Amino acid sequence: MTSRYIAIDWGSTNLRAWLYQGEECLESRQSEAGVTKLNGKSPQAVLAEVTHGWRDAATPVVMAGMIGSNVGWKIAPYLPVPAHFSAIGEQLTSVGDKIWIIPGLCVSRDDNRNVMRGEETQLLGAVSLSPSSVYVMPGTHCKWVQADAGQVHDFRTVMTGELHHLLLNHSLVGAGLPEQETSAEAFSAGLARGLATPAILPQLFEVRAAHVLGNLPREQVSEFLSGLLIGAEVVSMAAHFSAPQVTIVSGSALANRYQQALEAMGRKAVVISGDTAFQTGIRSIAHAVAN
C-alpha cells in the first residue's frame, strides 16, 4: 500500500497543508499562522494543530518556505547555485521525527546576490510540467530563473509587487486616490510606457502628475502603475535571461500580465499554475521520503 505523507507550504503570513496517499490528495487545510504570525505559539504546536487527525508516528511531513528561514522553525541552509534539482530533495533539514524542511537556493557573486525559499519547490514541479530554460515566477518578489532539465544555473529577484504596493499605499503617487478599478486599457498604456522606457525612476512622479492633471483617471492609477513596473521589469530582465520561450509559474491574474508583457517583446510565454507546480514539486520529495 502506498504510504501517506503530509506536504506543507509555510510562508511568512499563512500556511497550507495537504494530506496525500501516494498521488491522491485526501484533504487540505489552511491557516493564517505564518512564521511571522505565530502569536506566541511554537511551530511544533501550530504543526500539531494543522495536522490534527492526520499523523501517526510513521507519517512523514515535508515543509517548504519561510519555515526554514532565520525567523522560522530552524534554518534550512541554502544550496548554492548552480544546484542540481535532485539535491533539493536530498539535503533536507530535520526538525523532528520524520519532519523535514526543504532547503532554499542562493546566488553569491559580485554581480548577483540572491536567495529564494519556496520557489525552489515550485521549480522542481515546473521543470517536470513545462521544461524550459527560463522561468518567470511573479509575486511580491518576482523570480527570474535560468535552468535546464537537470539544474538551476542562476536567478534574480525583482521587487515589482512590493514596489507597486508601497508606491500606491505609502507614497505621494497614490495619496488621496479613490478605490481603484480594473482597467485593461490603463494597464496596457502603462505597459507600453514601461517597455519603451524601462529606466522608470524619472517616470514615477509623472504617474502622480498624470492623474492630478486629468490625463489619467484617478481610479486607474493602480493599473497604469502595474503596467509601467512590469514592462520595465521584463525589459530589464530580458537582458539577463534570453530565450525564445519562457514558462510563467503563477496564478492566472499575474500570469496574464507577464504573458502580455513578454509577448509584446516577441517572447512566447507558456503559463502553468503556481499551486500545481508547488504541489508537484513537494510531492516528488515527500513521496520519496515516504517510500
C-alpha positions in Angstrom: 0.0 0.0 0.0 1.3 3.4 -0.9 2.4 5.4 2.1 0.7 8.6 3.4 2.6 11.8 3.7 2.0 15.5 4.5 3.2 18.4 2.4 3.2 21.9 3.8 3.8 25.3 2.2 4.7 27.5 5.2 5.2 31.1 4.4 5.5 34.4 6.3 1.8 35.1 6.6 0.0 31.8 6.0 0.3 28.1 5.9 -1.2 25.5 3.6 -1.1 21.7 4.2 -2.1 18.7 2.2 -2.5 15.1 3.2 -1.6 12.6 0.5 -2.0 8.9 -0.1 0.5 8.4 -3.0 -0.6 10.8 -5.7 -4.1 11.3 -4.3 -4.8 14.4 -2.1 -7.1 13.2 0.7 -7.6 16.5 2.4 -6.2 20.1 2.5 -6.2 22.7 5.2 -5.2 26.4 5.5 -4.1 28.5 8.5 -3.1 32.2 8.9 -0.3 31.1 11.3 2.6 32.1 9.0 6.0 32.2 10.6 5.6 36.0 11.4 2.1 35.4 12.8 2.5 32.6 15.3 1.0 34.7 18.1 3.3 33.2 20.8 2.8 29.6 19.7 5.7 27.4 18.8 6.0 26.0 15.2 5.6 22.5 16.8 2.3 23.5 18.3 1.0 25.0 15.1 2.0 21.9 13.1 0.2 19.7 15.6 -2.9 21.8 15.3 -2.9 21.9 11.5 -2.3 18.2 11.1 -4.6 17.1 13.9 -6.0 13.7 13.0 -3.7 13.2 10.0 -0.5 11.9 11.6 0.8 8.9 13.3 4.4 8.1 14.1 5.0 6.7 10.6 3.6 9.7 8.6 6.4 11.9 7.2 6.0 15.7 6.9 7.9 17.8 4.3 7.7 21.6 4.6 8.9 24.4 2.3 9.1 28.1 2.5 9.9 30.6 5.3 9.6 28.0 7.9 13.2 27.2 7.0 14.4 30.8 7.4 16.1 32.6 10.3 12.6 33.6 11.5 11.2 30.1 11.1 11.5 26.8 12.9 15.1 26.1 12.1 17.4 27.4 9.4 17.5 25.1 6.4 20.8 26.0 4.7 20.7 27.5 1.2 22.0 25.4 -1.6 24.4 27.4 -3.7 23.6 27.8 -7.4 24.3 26.1 -9.8 22.4 23.3 -8.0 21.0 20.1 -9.3 17.3 19.6 -8.8 17.9 16.2 -7.3 20.0 17.9 -4.5 16.9 19.8 -3.3 15.3 16.6 -2.1 18.5 15.1 -0.9 19.6 17.9 1.5 16.6 18.2 3.8 16.9 19.7 7.3 15.3 17.5 10.1 13.3 19.3 12.8 11.7 16.3 14.4 10.9 12.6 13.9 10.0 12.3 10.2 9.7 16.1 9.9 11.9 17.9 7.3 12.3 21.3 5.8 13.4 21.8 2.1 16.4 24.0 1.6 16.3 27.3 -0.3 18.7 28.3 -3.1 21.2 31.2 -3.1 23.5 33.0 -5.5 26.5 34.8 -4.1 28.6 36.6 -6.8 29.9 40.1 -7.1 27.3 40.7 -9.9 24.4 39.0 -8.2 23.4 38.3 -4.5 20.1 36.4 -4.3 18.1 34.0 -2.2 14.8 32.1 -2.5 12.7 29.9 -0.3 9.6 28.1 -1.5 10.2 28.9 -5.2 12.8 26.1 -5.4 9.9 23.6 -4.7 7.8 25.3 -7.4 10.7 25.0 -9.8 11.1 21.3 -9.1 7.5 20.8 -10.2 7.7 23.3 -13.1 10.6 21.5 -14.7 8.6 18.3 -15.0 5.4 20.1 -16.0 6.8 22.5 -18.5 10.5 22.1 -19.4 12.1 25.5 -20.2 15.4 27.3 -20.0 13.8 30.4 -18.4 11.2 30.5 -15.7 9.4 33.7 -14.5 7.7 33.4 -11.1 5.6 36.6 -10.5 4.6 37.7 -7.0 5.5 40.2 -4.4 9.2 39.5 -5.3 9.3 38.1 -8.9 12.0 35.5 -9.5 13.6 35.0 -12.9 15.4 31.7 -13.2 17.8 30.2 -15.7 17.7 26.4 -15.7 17.8 23.2 -17.7 16.3 19.8 -17.1 18.9 18.9 -14.5 19.8 22.0 -12.6 19.3 25.7 -11.7 22.0 27.8 -13.1 21.1 31.4 -12.0 18.3 33.5 -10.7 17.5 37.1 -9.9 14.7 38.8 -7.9 12.7 41.9 -8.8 10.6 43.6 -6.1 7.9 44.7 -8.5 4.9 43.6 -6.5 6.2 45.2 -3.3 7.2 48.4 -5.1 3.7 48.7 -6.6 2.1 48.3 -3.1 4.5 50.8 -1.5 4.0 53.4 -4.2 0.3 53.1 -4.2 -0.3 53.0 -0.5 2.7 54.7 1.1 3.9 57.4 -1.3 2.8 60.6 -2.9 2.0 58.7 -6.1 -1.1 57.1 -4.5 -2.0 59.8 -2.0 -5.7 60.7 -1.9 -6.8 58.3 -4.6 -10.3 56.7 -4.6 -10.9 53.0 -4.7 -9.1 51.5 -7.7 -10.8 49.7 -10.6 -9.6 47.1 -13.1 -8.8 48.6 -16.5 -7.1 46.6 -19.3 -6.6 49.8 -21.2 -4.8 51.6 -18.3 -2.6 48.5 -17.8 -1.7 48.3 -21.5 -0.9 52.0 -21.6 1.5 51.7 -18.6 3.0 48.6 -20.1 3.7 50.3 -23.3 5.5 53.1 -21.4 7.5 50.7 -19.3 8.6 48.6 -22.3 9.6 51.7 -24.2 11.4 53.4 -21.4 12.5 50.9 -18.7 14.5 53.5 -16.8 11.4 54.3 -14.8 12.7 56.3 -11.8 12.0 59.7 -13.5 8.6 58.4 -14.6 7.2 57.5 -11.2 6.3 61.1 -10.3 4.8 61.5 -13.7 2.2 58.9 -12.7 1.0 61.3 -9.9 1.2 64.3 -12.2 -0.8 62.5 -14.9 -3.8 61.9 -12.6 -3.5 65.3 -10.9 -3.7 67.0 -14.3 -6.5 64.8 -15.5 -4.6 62.8 -18.1 -5.0 59.5 -16.2 -8.3 58.6 -14.5 -7.7 58.6 -10.7 -9.5 55.2 -10.4 -7.0 53.6 -12.8 -3.6 54.7 -11.3 -3.0 51.2 -9.9 -3.4 49.6 -13.3 -1.2 52.1 -15.1 1.4 51.7 -12.4 1.3 47.9 -12.6 1.8 48.0 -16.4 4.7 50.5 -16.0 6.5 48.4 -13.5 6.0 45.1 -15.2 7.1 46.5 -18.5 10.3 47.9 -17.0 11.0 44.6 -15.2 10.6 42.5 -18.3 12.8 44.7 -20.4 15.5 44.8 -17.7 15.4 41.0 -17.0 15.4 40.1 -20.7 19.0 41.3 -20.9 20.0 38.6 -18.4 17.6 35.8 -19.4 17.4 35.3 -23.2 15.2 32.6 -24.5 12.6 32.5 -27.3 10.2 30.7 -24.9 9.6 31.4 -21.2 7.5 29.4 -18.7 5.5 31.6 -16.3 4.8 30.0 -12.9 1.9 31.9 -11.2 -1.7 32.3 -10.6 -3.7 33.4 -13.7 -4.2 37.1 -12.9 -0.5 37.9 -12.6 0.5 35.4 -15.2 -1.7 37.1 -17.8 0.0 40.4 -17.2 3.5 39.0 -17.6 2.4 37.0 -20.6 1.2 40.2 -22.3 4.5 41.9 -21.5 6.6 39.1 -22.7 4.7 38.6 -25.9 4.9 42.3 -26.6 8.6 41.8 -26.7 8.3 38.8 -29.1 8.8 36.1 -26.4 6.5 33.2 -26.4 5.2 32.5 -22.9 3.7 29.3 -21.5 1.7 29.5 -18.2 1.5 26.9 -15.5 -0.3 27.2 -12.2 2.0 28.1 -9.3 -0.1 26.0 -6.9 0.1 23.0 -9.3 3.9 23.4 -9.7 4.4 23.7 -5.9 2.3 20.6 -5.1 4.0 18.6 -7.9 7.5 19.6 -6.6 6.8 18.9 -2.9 5.0 15.6 -3.7 8.1 14.4 -5.5 10.2 15.0 -2.4 7.6 13.8 0.1 6.7 10.7 -1.8 10.4 9.8 -2.0 10.9 10.0 1.8 7.7 8.2 2.5 8.6 5.1 0.5 
